[in-house]
């Protein structure tokens, strides 16, 4: 979603999903969501998932450089802006 009108906290967005993250990131407000790192801007959430042709996890650095405040990957990473969600693809679809 580019130029969306989203404004939601990460706790509200992930309500009902068990996850671990550091407290400062829990208070982040998301203003947009994208699965394409090229569309990420300030305060966006970037979903980094493996696809058939590309692996979104390879674009985490680009998404963060573009202003992503939070990244949800389907692989584990060490970064204070990344929240690993097991079975992420399933959660995105539901």
Backbone as JSON Lines, residues from 0, in Angstrom:
{"i":0,"aa":"X","n":[0.84,-1.17,0.0],"ca":[0.0,0.0,0.0],"c":[0.88,1.24,0.0]}
{"i":1,"aa":"X","n":[0.84,1.98,-1.0],"ca":[1.61,3.22,-1.08],"c":[0.66,4.38,-0.79]}
{"i":2,"aa":"X","n":[1.14,5.37,-0.02],"ca":[0.35,6.54,0.32],"c":[-0.95,6.17,1.03]}
{"i":3,"aa":"X","n":[-0.89,5.15,1.89],"ca":[-2.09,4.74,2.61],"c":[-2.34,5.68,3.78]}
{"i":4,"aa":"X","n":[-3.51,5.55,4.36],"ca":[-3.9,6.4,5.48],"c":[-3.91,5.63,6.79]}
{"i":5,"aa":"X","n":[-3.03,4.67,6.94],"ca":[-2.94,3.85,8.13],"c":[-2.28,4.65,9.25]}
{"i":6,"aa":"X","n":[-2.75,4.45,10.47],"ca":[-2.08,4.98,11.65],"c":[-2.46,4.04,12.79]}
{"i":7,"aa":"X","n":[-1.57,3.07,13.07],"ca":[-1.87,2.02,14.04],"c":[-0.6,1.66,14.8]}
{"i":8,"aa":"X","n":[-0.76,1.29,16.05],"ca":[0.4,0.85,16.83],"c":[0.72,-0.59,16.47]}
{"i":9,"aa":"X","n":[1.96,-0.98,16.68],"ca":[2.36,-2.35,16.38],"c":[1.63,-3.33,17.29]}
{"i":10,"aa":"X","n":[1.37,-2.94,18.55],"ca":[0.62,-3.82,19.45],"c":[-0.8,-4.07,18.92]}
{"i":11,"aa":"X","n":[-1.43,-3.05,18.4],"ca":[-2.78,-3.21,17.84],"c":[-2.75,-4.04,16.56]}
{"i":12,"aa":"X","n":[-1.77,-3.79,15.73],"ca":[-1.66,-4.52,14.47],"c":[-1.42,-6.01,14.71]}
{"i":13,"aa":"X","n":[-0.63,-6.33,15.72],"ca":[-0.28,-7.72,15.99],"c":[-1.11,-8.34,17.11]}
{"i":14,"aa":"X","n":[-2.22,-7.73,17.43],"ca":[-3.1,-8.23,18.49],"c":[-3.47,-9.69,18.22]}
{"i":15,"aa":"X","n":[-3.29,-10.53,19.22],"ca":[-3.62,-11.93,19.09],"c":[-2.47,-12.8,18.59]}
{"i":16,"aa":"X","n":[-1.34,-12.17,18.22],"ca":[-0.17,-12.91,17.74],"c":[0.9,-12.85,18.83]}
{"i":17,"aa":"X","n":[1.47,-13.98,19.17],"ca":[2.54,-14.01,20.16],"c":[3.84,-13.59,19.49]}
{"i":18,"aa":"X","n":[4.49,-12.59,20.07],"ca":[5.77,-12.12,19.53],"c":[6.57,-11.46,20.64]}
{"i":19,"aa":"X","n":[7.87,-11.34,20.42],"ca":[8.76,-10.69,21.37],"c":[9.42,-9.51,20.69]}
{"i":20,"aa":"X","n":[9.5,-8.4,21.41],"ca":[10.25,-7.26,20.89],"c":[10.58,-6.33,22.04]}
{"i":21,"aa":"X","n":[11.53,-5.44,21.79],"ca":[11.94,-4.48,22.8],"c":[10.87,-3.4,22.93]}
{"i":22,"aa":"X","n":[10.72,-2.86,24.12],"ca":[9.62,-1.94,24.39],"c":[9.57,-0.67,23.53]}
{"i":23,"aa":"X","n":[10.69,-0.01,23.18],"ca":[10.55,1.2,22.36],"c":[9.85,0.94,21.02]}
{"i":24,"aa":"X","n":[10.11,-0.19,20.42],"ca":[9.49,-0.49,19.13],"c":[8.0,-0.79,19.29]}
{"i":25,"aa":"X","n":[7.59,-1.29,20.45],"ca":[6.18,-1.58,20.7],"c":[5.33,-0.32,20.58]}
{"i":26,"aa":"X","n":[5.93,0.82,20.85],"ca":[5.19,2.08,20.84],"c":[5.22,2.76,19.47]}
{"i":27,"aa":"X","n":[5.86,2.14,18.52],"ca":[5.93,2.72,17.17],"c":[4.55,2.79,16.54]}
{"i":28,"aa":"X","n":[4.3,3.85,15.81],"ca":[3.06,4.01,15.06],"c":[3.37,3.72,13.59]}
{"i":29,"aa":"X","n":[2.57,2.87,13.0],"ca":[2.73,2.5,11.6],"c":[1.82,3.37,10.76]}
{"i":30,"aa":"X","n":[2.38,3.97,9.72],"ca":[1.6,4.85,8.83],"c":[1.43,4.27,7.43]}
{"i":31,"aa":"X","n":[2.02,3.09,7.22],"ca":[1.9,2.42,5.93],"c":[2.48,1.03,6.02]}
{"i":32,"aa":"X","n":[2.07,0.19,5.1],"ca":[2.52,-1.2,5.06],"c":[2.91,-1.54,3.63]}
{"i":33,"aa":"X","n":[4.02,-2.29,3.47],"ca":[4.43,-2.68,2.13],"c":[5.17,-4.01,2.16]}
{"i":34,"aa":"X","n":[5.03,-4.77,1.08],"ca":[5.84,-5.96,0.88],"c":[6.92,-5.69,-0.18]}
{"i":35,"aa":"X","n":[6.96,-4.47,-0.67],"ca":[7.95,-4.05,-1.66],"c":[8.82,-2.96,-1.03]}
{"i":36,"aa":"X","n":[10.08,-3.26,-0.78],"ca":[10.97,-2.32,-0.09],"c":[11.13,-1.0,-0.83]}
{"i":37,"aa":"X","n":[10.9,-1.0,-2.13],"ca":[11.02,0.25,-2.9],"c":[9.89,1.22,-2.58]}
{"i":38,"aa":"X","n":[8.8,0.72,-2.05],"ca":[7.65,1.57,-1.7],"c":[7.64,2.02,-0.25]}
{"i":39,"aa":"X","n":[8.6,1.57,0.52],"ca":[8.67,1.9,1.94],"c":[9.15,3.33,2.12]}
{"i":40,"aa":"X","n":[8.48,4.05,3.03],"ca":[8.92,5.39,3.42],"c":[8.88,5.46,4.95]}
{"i":41,"aa":"X","n":[9.07,6.63,5.49],"ca":[9.13,6.83,6.94],"c":[7.9,6.25,7.64]}
{"i":42,"aa":"X","n":[8.15,5.55,8.73],"ca":[7.12,4.96,9.6],"c":[6.32,3.84,8.93]}
{"i":43,"aa":"X","n":[6.9,3.2,7.95],"ca":[6.23,2.06,7.31],"c":[6.62,0.76,8.0]}
{"i":44,"aa":"X","n":[5.76,-0.22,7.85],"ca":[6.05,-1.59,8.24],"c":[6.35,-2.34,6.96]}
{"i":45,"aa":"X","n":[7.43,-3.1,6.97],"ca":[7.82,-3.88,5.8],"c":[7.69,-5.36,6.13]}
{"i":46,"aa":"X","n":[6.89,-6.08,5.35],"ca":[6.8,-7.53,5.46],"c":[7.89,-8.14,4.59]}
{"i":47,"aa":"X","n":[8.8,-8.9,5.21],"ca":[9.9,-9.56,4.48],"c":[9.61,-11.05,4.43]}
{"i":48,"aa":"X","n":[9.04,-11.49,3.33],"ca":[8.68,-12.9,3.18],"c":[9.32,-13.48,1.93]}
{"i":49,"aa":"X","n":[9.57,-14.8,2.01],"ca":[10.1,-15.5,0.85],"c":[9.0,-15.65,-0.19]}
{"i":50,"aa":"X","n":[9.33,-15.32,-1.43],"ca":[8.4,-15.5,-2.53],"c":[8.9,-16.58,-3.46]}
{"i":51,"aa":"X","n":[8.21,-16.75,-4.57],"ca":[8.63,-17.76,-5.54],"c":[9.87,-17.32,-6.31]}
{"i":52,"aa":"X","n":[9.98,-16.01,-6.59],"ca":[11.1,-15.5,-7.38],"c":[12.14,-14.76,-6.55]}
{"i":53,"aa":"X","n":[11.73,-14.15,-5.44],"ca":[12.66,-13.38,-4.63],"c":[12.38,-13.61,-3.15]}
{"i":54,"aa":"X","n":[13.39,-13.33,-2.33],"ca":[13.26,-13.46,-0.9],"c":[13.24,-12.06,-0.3]}
{"i":55,"aa":"X","n":[12.1,-11.67,0.26],"ca":[11.96,-10.34,0.85],"c":[12.95,-10.06,1.95]}
{"i":56,"aa":"X","n":[13.48,-11.11,2.58],"ca":[14.49,-10.92,3.62],"c":[15.76,-10.29,3.07]}
{"i":57,"aa":"X","n":[16.0,-10.42,1.78],"ca":[17.16,-9.81,1.14],"c":[17.03,-8.3,1.0]}
{"i":58,"aa":"X","n":[15.83,-7.77,1.25],"ca":[15.57,-6.34,1.05],"c":[15.32,-5.6,2.37]}
{"i":59,"aa":"X","n":[15.61,-6.26,3.48],"ca":[15.38,-5.62,4.78],"c":[16.22,-4.36,4.93]}
{"i":60,"aa":"X","n":[17.49,-4.41,4.57],"ca":[18.35,-3.23,4.69],"c":[17.81,-2.08,3.86]}
{"i":61,"aa":"X","n":[17.36,-2.36,2.64],"ca":[16.8,-1.31,1.79],"c":[15.54,-0.71,2.43]}
{"i":62,"aa":"X","n":[14.69,-1.54,2.99],"ca":[13.46,-1.05,3.63],"c":[13.81,-0.16,4.83]}
{"i":63,"aa":"X","n":[14.77,-0.57,5.63],"ca":[15.18,0.25,6.77],"c":[15.81,1.55,6.31]}
{"i":64,"aa":"X","n":[16.63,1.5,5.27],"ca":[17.24,2.71,4.71],"c":[16.18,3.67,4.18]}
{"i":65,"aa":"X","n":[15.07,3.12,3.68],"ca":[13.98,3.95,3.14],"c":[13.07,4.5,4.22]}
{"i":66,"aa":"X","n":[13.27,4.1,5.48],"ca":[12.51,4.67,6.58],"c":[11.59,3.73,7.33]}
{"i":67,"aa":"X","n":[11.64,2.44,7.03],"ca":[10.79,1.5,7.76],"c":[11.07,1.59,9.25]}
{"i":68,"aa":"X","n":[10.02,1.68,10.04],"ca":[10.23,1.7,11.48],"c":[10.18,0.3,12.07]}
{"i":69,"aa":"X","n":[9.55,-0.62,11.35],"ca":[9.45,-2.0,11.8],"c":[9.49,-2.92,10.6]}
{"i":70,"aa":"X","n":[10.17,-4.05,10.76],"ca":[10.19,-5.09,9.74],"c":[9.69,-6.38,10.37]}
{"i":71,"aa":"X","n":[8.77,-7.04,9.68],"ca":[8.29,-8.35,10.1],"c":[8.78,-9.36,9.07]}
{"i":72,"aa":"X","n":[9.81,-10.15,9.42],"ca":[10.34,-11.14,8.49],"c":[9.83,-12.55,8.81]}
{"i":73,"aa":"X","n":[10.02,-13.44,7.84],"ca":[9.71,-14.85,8.09],"c":[10.98,-15.63,8.39]}
{"i":74,"aa":"X","n":[12.09,-14.93,8.6],"ca":[13.36,-15.51,9.02],"c":[13.87,-14.7,10.21]}
{"i":75,"aa":"X","n":[14.66,-15.32,11.07],"ca":[15.18,-14.6,12.23],"c":[16.35,-13.7,11.83]}
{"i":76,"aa":"X","n":[16.37,-12.49,12.4],"ca":[17.42,-11.5,12.16],"c":[17.74,-10.82,13.49]}
{"i":77,"aa":"X","n":[18.92,-10.24,13.58],"ca":[19.3,-9.47,14.76],"c":[19.28,-7.99,14.42]}
{"i":78,"aa":"X","n":[18.23,-7.33,14.83],"ca":[18.1,-5.89,14.63],"c":[16.97,-5.43,15.54]}
{"i":79,"aa":"X","n":[17.14,-4.29,16.19],"ca":[16.12,-3.85,17.13],"c":[14.84,-3.35,16.46]}
{"i":80,"aa":"X","n":[14.81,-3.25,15.14],"ca":[13.59,-2.86,14.42],"c":[12.91,-4.05,13.74]}
{"i":81,"aa":"X","n":[13.39,-5.23,14.05],"ca":[12.86,-6.44,13.4],"c":[12.17,-7.31,14.43]}
{"i":82,"aa":"X","n":[10.95,-7.72,14.11],"ca":[10.18,-8.61,14.96],"c":[9.9,-9.88,14.17]}
{"i":83,"aa":"X","n":[10.54,-10.97,14.57],"ca":[10.32,-12.25,13.89],"c":[8.96,-12.8,14.28]}
{"i":84,"aa":"X","n":[8.18,-13.15,13.28],"ca":[6.86,-13.75,13.48],"c":[6.87,-15.13,12.82]}
{"i":85,"aa":"X","n":[6.87,-16.2,13.64],"ca":[6.79,-17.54,13.03],"c":[5.51,-17.67,12.21]}
{"i":86,"aa":"X","n":[5.59,-18.37,11.1],"ca":[4.43,-18.57,10.21],"c":[3.84,-17.24,9.72]}
{"i":87,"aa":"X","n":[4.71,-16.3,9.42],"ca":[4.26,-14.96,9.02],"c":[3.31,-14.99,7.83]}
{"i":88,"aa":"X","n":[3.61,-15.77,6.82],"ca":[2.76,-15.82,5.62],"c":[1.33,-16.21,6.0]}
{"i":89,"aa":"X","n":[1.18,-17.14,6.92],"ca":[-0.16,-17.55,7.37],"c":[-0.86,-16.39,8.04]}
{"i":90,"aa":"X","n":[-0.14,-15.64,8.9],"ca":[-0.74,-14.49,9.6],"c":[-1.15,-13.39,8.64]}
{"i":91,"aa":"X","n":[-0.36,-13.16,7.61],"ca":[-0.69,-12.12,6.64],"c":[-1.99,-12.47,5.91]}
{"i":92,"aa":"X","n":[-2.17,-13.75,5.65],"ca":[-3.35,-14.19,4.9],"c":[-4.62,-14.25,5.72]}
{"i":93,"aa":"X","n":[-4.52,-14.16,7.04],"ca":[-5.72,-14.28,7.88],"c":[-6.13,-12.98,8.49]}
